[in-house]
């Protein structure tokens, strides 16, 4: 647990909470119908990835670009 030494106590507690919720979601997925289980597992994976990012084990997500138009120009719909 030397990795937790360089993490602030509040951040370490948040990491443990996220991982505990992810584990609980995986347990729920075991008894749920397939349609629900896939949602539980996806949410658990997202929580585990966010905890890994918080701990510095994964790189941060890149900033989302606001302009999604690409090379296209707006179409003038006036007749």
Secondary structure, 3 states (H helix, E strand, C coil): CHHHHHCCHHHHHHHHHHHHHHHHHHHHHHHCCHHHHHHHHHHHHHHHHHHHHHHCCCCCCCCCCCCCCCCCCCCCCCC
